[in-house]
Amino acid sequence: MNNVIVMGVSYKTAPVEVRERLAVSQRSLADALEGLRGLPGSDEVAFLSTCNRVEVVARPGGAGERSSDPFIAEVRGFLSRHHGIAREVLDPVLYVHAGRDAVRHLFRVASSLDSMILGEPQVLGQFKGAFEAAMEAGTTGPVLNRLFQKAIQVAKRVRTETRIAENAVSVSYAAVELAKQIFDDLGQKEVLLIGAGEMGELAARHLVAAGAKRLLVASRTIERAAGLADELGGRAISFEEFPAALRESDIAISCTDAPRTIIHAETVQRIMRERRGRPIFFIDIAVPRDIDADVGDLENVYLYNIDDLQAVVDQNLDNRRVEAERAEAIVAQEADAFLDRSRGLSAVPTITALSEKAEAVRREELSKTFSRLNGIDEKGRQAIDALTQAIVRKILHPAIVAIKAEAGVSEGEAFIAAARRLFNLDESFPPHHHKAGKERESGSPPLEKGGSGGDTPGEGSPAGPQSSAPGGAG
């Protein structure tokens, strides 16, 4: 994973006017992926585009982190050309994460630890969508498949083992959470929206989505009220009708631009007598306030204003930050384990090739020797076969141990490449599978099993780790 990179911009580094120019729609995503995949040095790529971030995730071809530098320059040029943004505007806001930092960053993004709203649930769906789009376009491979799938697993673990996504962190949704605390079942409750301000509208939408029975919308602009009511399956009333509508409403959201209070304690007290004390929940999101503070002193009346709701949000955000510390520990643990596993896997093809080449040479020389020993019996053949296996295994043992060890350090890929050159592993060698099959039938064990030297984990069975699916969790 040393040459995996993440390159892009987010709300932390770039203003919205830059992010929106870099954003890629679902319709044009395939073209962007194809363009990235066609860059010199490109091997595997994916593209994540949301309102708060645009990132290229890639695995350049070649070995070692140094080989990523030319590819990073190519991606910078592509983003500039593809989106028509001058390099002097783009380059200062682009960030690059490589290797361990890239893996940890992706795990944090999927787990919503790098989001504008900590713990927001939407980001994981967007992350999955980016992965699926790249797979459909055929631009990912074994490395990015493992990486994305593991990131999704880590995000699910964070959601399961922490409470980072719990509790409202917006004023409009905080109103809904409070309503749920006051009323056990919103399914039988009627909502009155007074005014059509943005936050009031959002609160009404959340309440309807939470199952509120009926919605009335009162606004000085009846057309605006009617449009919103139709959209949410409610009914519009004139502004003058809202006091009477309070008699039947369980939740009243007020969000007008009136210069002074429009709902007074005397009015609500009279309404409460008519309601026979049935509770009512007032949500005052207006600034200046629409509802007299004395209303909250009445029996069975619950009043929350914008400051009360913001205090709930702030407390919830504090709770999420505490949970985020636990989530960060999970991400760090999972990233280290994933990288250790990935480094081990990077050594498997070389160890396999080395073992197979040594076995091919051993069997070829063994065949020549047996052809000259006319009087040797089967027992003698088996003894010589076992002897040559032990010799080859003892010779290869230090090399295999070194390859495995070096795969776990930053320069591991360069060391593995040197080992392949040293043993000429990228050159063709005589096929041996057919011969190996015949000799196994005669009771001769293959090089990969049994004999001395097999105490090194994985040394004697290079095919074992390879049996994992390329897109596995890593």
Residue pairs with C-beta under 8 A, 6 or more apart in sequence:
1 99
1 100
1 102
1 103
1 143
1 147
1 338
1 339
1 342
1 343
2 64
2 65
2 98
2 99
2 410
2 412
2 413
3 59
3 60
3 62
3 63
3 64
3 65
3 67
3 68
3 98
3 99
3 413
4 57
4 58
4 59
4 98
4 99
4 102
4 103
4 143
4 144
4 147
5 56
5 57
5 58
5 59
5 60
5 68
5 71
5 72
5 96
5 97
5 98
5 102
6 55
6 56
6 57
6 58
6 96
6 97
6 98
6 102
6 105
6 106
7 55
7 56
7 58
7 72
7 75
7 76
7 94
7 95
7 96
7 97
8 22
8 48
8 53
8 54
8 55
8 56
8 94
8 95
9 18
9 19
9 22
9 53
9 54
9 55
9 93
9 94
9 95
10 19
10 52
10 53
10 54
10 55
10 95
10 114
11 19
11 52
11 53
11 116
13 93
13 94
13 95
14 22
14 93
18 85
18 89
18 90
18 93
19 51
19 52
19 53
19 54
21 83
21 84
21 85
22 49
22 54
22 79
22 83
22 85
23 49
23 51
23 54
24 32
24 47
24 49
24 54
25 49
26 133
29 47
29 49
29 133
29 137
30 133
30 136
30 137
32 47
32 82
33 45
33 46
33 47
33 133
33 134
33 137
33 139
34 137
34 139
35 78
35 82
36 42
36 45
36 47
36 56
36 58
36 75
36 78
36 139
37 45
37 137
37 139
39 71
39 74
39 75
39 78
40 70
40 71
40 74
41 60
41 61
41 62
41 67
41 70
41 71
41 74
42 58
42 60
42 61
42 71
42 74
43 58
43 59
43 60
43 61
43 141
44 58
44 59
44 139
44 140
44 141
44 143
44 144
45 56
45 57
45 58
45 59
45 134
45 139
45 140
45 144
46 56
46 57
46 58
46 130
46 131
46 133
46 134
46 139
46 140
46 144
46 148
47 54
47 55
47 56
47 57
47 130
47 133
47 134
48 54
48 55
48 57
48 109
48 126
48 127
48 130
49 55
49 130
50 123
50 126
52 115
52 116
53 109
53 114
55 109
56 75
56 79
57 102
57 106
57 144
57 147
57 148
58 71
58 75
58 144
59 141
59 143
59 144
60 67
60 68
60 70
60 71
61 67
61 71
63 413
63 414
63 416
63 417
64 411
64 413
64 414
64 417
65 98
65 99
65 410
68 98
72 96
76 87
76 90
76 91
76 94
77 87
79 85
79 90
79 94
80 86
80 87
80 90
97 104
97 105
99 410
100 335
100 339
103 147
103 335
103 338
103 339
104 331
104 332
104 335
105 114
106 147
106 148
106 151
107 150
107 151
107 154
107 155
107 331
107 334
107 335
108 114
108 328
108 331
109 115
109 123
109 127
109 151
110 123
110 124
110 127
110 151
110 152
110 154
110 155
111 124
111 154
111 155
111 158
111 159
111 164
111 327
111 330
111 331
112 118
112 119
112 120
112 121
112 123
112 124
112 155
112 158
112 164
112 165
113 158
113 164
113 324
113 327
113 328
113 331
115 123
117 169
117 170
118 164
118 169
118 317
118 320
118 321
118 324
119 164
119 165
119 166
119 169
119 320
119 323
119 324
120 165
120 169
121 165
124 152
124 155
124 156
124 159
127 148
127 151
127 152
127 155
128 152
131 140
131 148
131 149
131 152
134 140
134 144
134 148
135 145
140 148
141 470
142 470
142 471
143 342
145 470
145 471
146 342
146 470
146 471
146 472
146 473
146 474
147 338
147 474
149 471
149 472
149 473
149 474
150 334
150 338
150 473
150 474
153 334
153 473
154 330
154 331
154 334
157 330
157 334
158 164
158 327
158 330
158 331
159 165
161 326
161 330
162 323
162 324
162 326
162 327
162 330
163 319
163 320
163 323
164 320
164 323
164 324
164 326
164 327
166 319
166 320
166 323
167 177
167 316
167 319
167 320
168 174
168 176
168 177
168 312
168 313
168 316
169 313
169 316
169 317
169 320
170 202
170 313
171 199
171 203
171 285
171 306
171 309
171 310
171 313
172 199
172 200
172 202
172 203
172 205
172 206
172 285
173 202
173 203
173 206
174 309
174 312
174 313
174 316
175 203
175 206
175 207
175 253
175 283
175 285
175 304
175 309
176 203
176 206
176 207
176 210
177 312
178 281
178 283
178 302
178 304
178 309
178 312
179 186
179 189
179 207
179 210
179 251
179 281
179 283
180 186
180 210
182 279
182 281
182 302
183 189
183 250
183 251
183 279
183 281
185 211
186 207
186 210
186 211
186 212
186 213
187 211
187 212
187 213
188 213
189 212
189 213
189 250
189 251
190 212
190 213
190 214
190 215
190 216
190 248
190 249
190 250
190 251
191 204
191 207
191 208
191 212
191 214
191 215
191 216
191 234
191 249
191 250
191 251
191 252
191 253
192 215
192 216
192 218
192 242
192 245
192 246
192 249
192 251
192 252
192 253
193 200
193 201
193 203
193 204
193 215
193 216
193 217
193 218
193 228
193 253
193 255
194 200
194 218
194 219
194 239
194 242
194 252
194 253
194 254
194 255
194 256
194 262
194 290
195 218
195 219
195 220
195 254
195 255
195 256
195 257
195 286
195 290
196 217
196 219
196 221
196 224
196 225
196 228
196 255
197 255
197 256
197 257
197 285
197 286
198 255
199 255
199 285
200 253
200 254
200 255
200 283
200 285
200 286
201 228
201 255
203 253
203 255
203 283
203 285
204 215
204 217
204 228
204 232
204 253
205 232
207 215
207 251
207 253
208 215
208 232
208 233
208 234
212 251
214 234
214 235
215 229
215 232
215 233
215 234
215 235
216 229
216 234
216 235
216 236
216 237
216 242
216 245
216 249
217 225
217 226
217 228
217 229
217 232
217 234
217 235
217 236
217 237
218 225
218 236
218 237
218 238
218 239
218 241
218 242
218 245
219 225
219 228
219 236
219 239
220 239
220 256
222 236
222 238
225 236
225 237
226 236
228 234
228 236
229 235
229 236
230 236
237 245
243 263
243 267
243 271
246 252
246 268
246 271
246 280
247 271
247 274
247 275
249 280
250 278
250 279
250 280
250 281
251 280
251 281
251 283
252 263
252 280
252 281
252 282
252 283
253 283
253 285
254 262
254 263
254 282
254 283
254 284
254 285
254 286
254 290
254 291
255 285
255 286
255 290
256 262
256 286
256 290
257 286
258 286
258 288
258 290
259 288
260 288
261 288
261 289
261 290
261 291
261 292
262 290
262 291
263 282
263 290
263 291
263 292
263 295
264 292
264 294
264 295
265 292
265 294
265 295
265 297
265 298
268 280
268 282
268 295
268 298
268 301
269 298
271 280
272 280
272 298
272 299
272 300
272 301
277 299
277 300
278 300
279 300
279 301
279 302
280 300
280 301
280 302
281 302
281 304
282 291
282 295
282 296
282 301
282 302
282 303
282 304
283 304
283 309
284 290
284 291
284 303
284 304
284 305
284 306
285 305
285 306
285 309
286 306
287 306
289 305
289 306
291 303
291 305
293 303
293 305
295 301
295 303
296 302
296 303
338 474
340 408
341 474
342 474
343 407
343 408
343 412
344 404
344 407
344 408
344 458
344 465
345 465
345 468
345 474
346 407
346 412
346 413
346 416
347 403
347 404
347 406
347 407
347 412
347 416
348 458
348 462
348 465
348 466
349 466
350 403
350 416
350 419
350 420
350 425
351 400
351 403
351 404
351 458
351 459
351 462
352 462
352 463
352 466
353 420
353 425
354 396
354 399
354 400
354 403
354 419
354 423
354 425
355 396
355 400
355 447
355 448
355 462
356 429
356 432
356 462
357 423
357 424
357 425
357 429
358 392
358 395
358 396
358 447
359 392
359 432
359 436
359 446
359 447
359 448
360 429
360 430
360 431
360 432
361 429
362 388
362 389
362 392
362 447
363 432
363 435
363 436
363 439
364 430
364 432
365 388
366 384
366 385
366 388
367 435
369 384
370 376
370 381
370 384
373 380
376 384
378 442
381 442
381 444
382 443
382 444
385 439
385 444
386 445
386 451
389 445
389 447
389 450
389 451
390 451
390 452
390 453
392 447
393 447
393 451
393 452
393 453
393 454
393 460
394 452
394 453
396 453
396 459
397 453
397 456
397 459
399 419
399 423
400 456
400 459
401 456
401 459
402 415
402 419
403 415
403 416
403 419
404 456
404 458
404 459
406 412
406 415
406 416
407 415
407 416
409 415
419 425
420 426
436 446
440 446
445 451
448 460
448 461
448 462
448 463
449 460
449 461
450 460
451 460
453 459
453 460
454 460
458 464
458 465
